[in-house]
Amino acid sequence: MTDEPDVIVVGAGPVGLLLAAELRLAGAVPLVLERLAVRSPQRKARGVGPLAAEALARRGLGERLTADLAERSAEKARDHGSAKGHFSAIHKIDPALQDEPDRQGVWIWQPELEELLAEFATGLGVEVRREHTVVGVAQDAGAVTLTVATPHGERRLRAAYVVGCDGGRSTVRRLTGFDFPGTPPMMTARRAEAEILEGADRLPPPGRQHGGILHHGHGMLATFDFGDTPEDREAPLTAEELENSVRRVTGVDVRVALTGETLRFTDHARQATTYRRGRVLLAGDAAHVHSPMGGQGLNLGLMDAVNLGWKLAAEIRGHAPPGLLDSYTAERHPVGARVLHNTRAQSALLAPGPHTDALRDVFADLMDIPEVNRHLGRMLSGLADAYDFPYPSTHPLTGRHCPDLAFKAGARADRLSRYTVYGRSVLLAPDVRAAEPWRARVDLVEVESIAHDGLGAVLVRPDGAVAWASGGQPDAEGLESALRTWFSR
Ligand SMILES: Cc1cc2nc3c(=O)[nH]c(=O)nc-3n(C[C@H](O)[C@H](O)[C@H](O)COP(=O)(O)OP(=O)(O)OC[C@H]3O[C@@H](n4cnc5c(N)ncnc54)[C@H](O)[C@@H]3O)c2cc1C
């Protein structure tokens, strides 16, 4: 591996690893820098939303993701007390009621997902350098220079582009001067594997309390505390801090001993105003932070990665049409803003007090109305989100992410996901001749029929977004404007 990669990806979390893999697939040379010596065992996310699950399946990772799905789903249902999805911990979102019930997320703990993504990226030749902490960022007209603290002293590394995938407290974001406006926390959550040494018999049953929410059982103790914000959010959670929080939330004094993993997080919601400043870009939690309510962070961040990877690689390889790289912020920022918006609503609905209790009852009743249930399902999954493209949309699928289409090519039954493994764009159409000049960028597949209502032909970008679709009638002009917008000839 050269010391002058095309792109330095800062952070080997899920988003950084997937981005590096996507860049490699699209022909760029990334280098990943990670401050931790070994992968974090912290069990933050336990699931990936449907769009990101499909994005990973497009790259051939579907079987690994779904291997123990039934077992994992049962485990999650046991822990949450329901197999249904939730809005603000009201577990009523019914998978069977949704518009596209076959498009579901998968359950996988974050450390396992990171292991899978690390294998995927390194299998493609991506180098990950651990114990490399970025402490300085400087960009000039031609490149970005990073100052990196390593066990062997400070090093300088240069690359044409840098992407900060270094999480919610991103150093890259801060040092590059990105604005990061938003709302401060309403609550702080604390979760620990813990033994309750004294006071367990006085604790109320798990659930809503006068100062927030209490969970306990199976060797775990957790609070959602609307009564304070810790001064030092980086300091490890202590037994005393947890005891104080239990007192604020329930009014009960307990004595606890921490026995394993601890976690603290808040529901502050902030988003970078742009995801690009010159040669420095942001993706994942570095670009947006919000409450984990509804498990949307990975869906959002992994979809940032697949949106950015092929665009940045095209810019580096010199075949990006004008404006391609800036379409990253234009497409992804509104999606992030929508997620922040719904997590704020979920926080408001979680706040303690009799007025919110009443509001939750009303909201829970509304969720029994199938259209409300579907509306919330769409909101949390992002399945109905459509990018706004700079040309007329010719079909309702345009701008949305494509499901794994089944189609017939000659006598053969086939699926789109067989063609997306290498990260290229794919055109499925009865007649692909109009796209011949783009053959270097787009795989052309002649099909007889596509098993999707009212779909005769479709152009799918490398990130799975539908660039153009047609109901069957010829639309050479529409197809050409989509091809010109996204790919050079
Ligand atoms: C309790 C909890 C539950 C959650 N549940 C879900 C869920 O069910 N579903 C879901 O989709 N999301 C969930 N999330 C959100 C999800 O965990 C995050 O969105 C996800 O971790 C974001 O990934 P990332 O790669 O952007 O950032 P991170 O996972 O934070 O990775 C950033 C990486 O950058 C490294 N780094 C930081 N600074 C530097 C530096 N200066 N130099 C080099 N490396 C650096 C870090 O060590 C880290 O490895 C949850 C979050 C929490 C807290």
The ligand as an SDF file (V2000), in Angstrom:
LIG
                    3D

 53 58  0  0  0  0  0  0  0  0999 V2000
  -27.2510    2.5650   22.4560 C   0  0  0  0  0  0  0  0  0  0  0  0
  -27.2370    2.7320   20.9770 C   0  0  0  0  0  0  0  0  0  0  0  0
  -28.0380    1.9020   20.2220 C   0  0  0  0  0  0  0  0  0  0  0  0
  -28.0660    2.0530   18.8400 C   0  0  0  0  0  0  0  0  0  0  0  0
  -28.8630    1.2030   18.1250 N   0  0  0  0  0  0  0  0  0  0  0  0
  -28.9070    1.3270   16.7990 C   0  0  0  0  0  0  0  0  0  0  0  0
  -29.6700    0.3990   16.0210 C   0  0  0  0  0  0  0  0  0  0  0  0
  -30.2850   -0.5350   16.5300 O   0  0  0  0  0  0  0  0  0  0  0  0
  -29.6710    0.5640   14.6740 N   0  0  0  0  0  0  0  0  0  0  0  0
  -28.9530    1.5550   14.0740 C   0  0  0  0  0  0  0  0  0  0  0  0
  -29.0030    1.6720   12.8550 O   0  0  0  0  0  0  0  0  0  0  0  0
  -28.1960    2.4030   14.7730 N   0  0  0  0  0  0  0  0  0  0  0  0
  -28.1420    2.3210   16.1190 C   0  0  0  0  0  0  0  0  0  0  0  0
  -27.3340    3.1510   16.8310 N   0  0  0  0  0  0  0  0  0  0  0  0
  -26.5090    4.1250   16.1170 C   0  0  0  0  0  0  0  0  0  0  0  0
  -25.2260    3.4930   15.5650 C   0  0  0  0  0  0  0  0  0  0  0  0
  -24.5550    2.7970   16.5880 O   0  0  0  0  0  0  0  0  0  0  0  0
  -24.3420    4.5780   14.9650 C   0  0  0  0  0  0  0  0  0  0  0  0
  -25.1270    5.3140   14.0530 O   0  0  0  0  0  0  0  0  0  0  0  0
  -23.1200    3.9770   14.2620 C   0  0  0  0  0  0  0  0  0  0  0  0
  -22.1730    3.5120   15.1960 O   0  0  0  0  0  0  0  0  0  0  0  0
  -22.4450    5.0170   13.3690 C   0  0  0  0  0  0  0  0  0  0  0  0
  -21.3400    4.4360   12.7410 O   0  0  0  0  0  0  0  0  0  0  0  0
  -20.0960    5.3180   12.2950 P   0  0  0  0  0  0  0  0  0  0  0  0
  -19.1860    4.3850   11.5810 O   0  0  0  0  0  0  0  0  0  0  0  0
  -20.5760    6.5480   11.6190 O   0  0  0  0  0  0  0  0  0  0  0  0
  -19.4330    5.8450   13.6560 O   0  0  0  0  0  0  0  0  0  0  0  0
  -18.7750    5.0180   14.8470 P   0  0  0  0  0  0  0  0  0  0  0  0
  -19.3980    3.6850   14.9770 O   0  0  0  0  0  0  0  0  0  0  0  0
  -18.7880    5.9310   16.0110 O   0  0  0  0  0  0  0  0  0  0  0  0
  -17.2720    4.7800   14.3720 O   0  0  0  0  0  0  0  0  0  0  0  0
  -16.3260    5.8320   14.3680 C   0  0  0  0  0  0  0  0  0  0  0  0
  -14.9310    5.2470   14.4050 C   0  0  0  0  0  0  0  0  0  0  0  0
  -13.9790    6.3100   14.2820 O   0  0  0  0  0  0  0  0  0  0  0  0
  -12.9330    6.1220   15.1910 C   0  0  0  0  0  0  0  0  0  0  0  0
  -12.3240    7.4260   15.4750 N   0  0  0  0  0  0  0  0  0  0  0  0
  -12.8610    8.4550   16.1630 C   0  0  0  0  0  0  0  0  0  0  0  0
  -12.0220    9.5150   16.1860 N   0  0  0  0  0  0  0  0  0  0  0  0
  -10.9370    9.1550   15.4850 C   0  0  0  0  0  0  0  0  0  0  0  0
   -9.7260    9.8320   15.1340 C   0  0  0  0  0  0  0  0  0  0  0  0
   -9.4800   11.0920   15.5370 N   0  0  0  0  0  0  0  0  0  0  0  0
   -8.7940    9.1780   14.3990 N   0  0  0  0  0  0  0  0  0  0  0  0
   -9.0350    7.8910   13.9840 C   0  0  0  0  0  0  0  0  0  0  0  0
  -10.1610    7.2020   14.2990 N   0  0  0  0  0  0  0  0  0  0  0  0
  -11.1170    7.8260   15.0150 C   0  0  0  0  0  0  0  0  0  0  0  0
  -13.6220    5.4880   16.3980 C   0  0  0  0  0  0  0  0  0  0  0  0
  -12.7030    4.8000   17.2380 O   0  0  0  0  0  0  0  0  0  0  0  0
  -14.6190    4.5550   15.7250 C   0  0  0  0  0  0  0  0  0  0  0  0
  -14.0800    3.2750   15.4670 O   0  0  0  0  0  0  0  0  0  0  0  0
  -27.2730    3.0380   18.2120 C   0  0  0  0  0  0  0  0  0  0  0  0
  -26.4570    3.8690   18.9750 C   0  0  0  0  0  0  0  0  0  0  0  0
  -26.4310    3.7270   20.3500 C   0  0  0  0  0  0  0  0  0  0  0  0
  -25.5500    4.6220   21.1650 C   0  0  0  0  0  0  0  0  0  0  0  0
  1  2  1  0
  2  3  1  0
  2 52  2  0
  3  4  2  0
  4  5  1  0
  4 50  1  0
  5  6  2  0
  6  7  1  0
  6 13  1  0
  7  8  2  0
  7  9  1  0
  9 10  1  0
 10 11  2  0
 10 12  1  0
 12 13  2  0
 13 14  1  0
 14 15  1  0
 14 50  1  0
 15 16  1  0
 16 17  1  0
 16 18  1  0
 18 19  1  0
 18 20  1  0
 20 21  1  0
 20 22  1  0
 22 23  1  0
 23 24  1  0
 24 25  2  0
 24 26  1  0
 24 27  1  0
 27 28  1  0
 28 29  2  0
 28 30  1  0
 28 31  1  0
 31 32  1  0
 32 33  1  0
 33 34  1  0
 33 48  1  0
 34 35  1  0
 35 36  1  0
 35 46  1  0
 36 37  1  0
 36 45  1  0
 37 38  2  0
 38 39  1  0
 39 40  1  0
 39 45  2  0
 40 41  1  0
 40 42  2  0
 42 43  1  0
 43 44  2  0
 44 45  1  0
 46 47  1  0
 46 48  1  0
 48 49  1  0
 50 51  2  0
 51 52  1  0
 52 53  1  0
M  END
$$$$
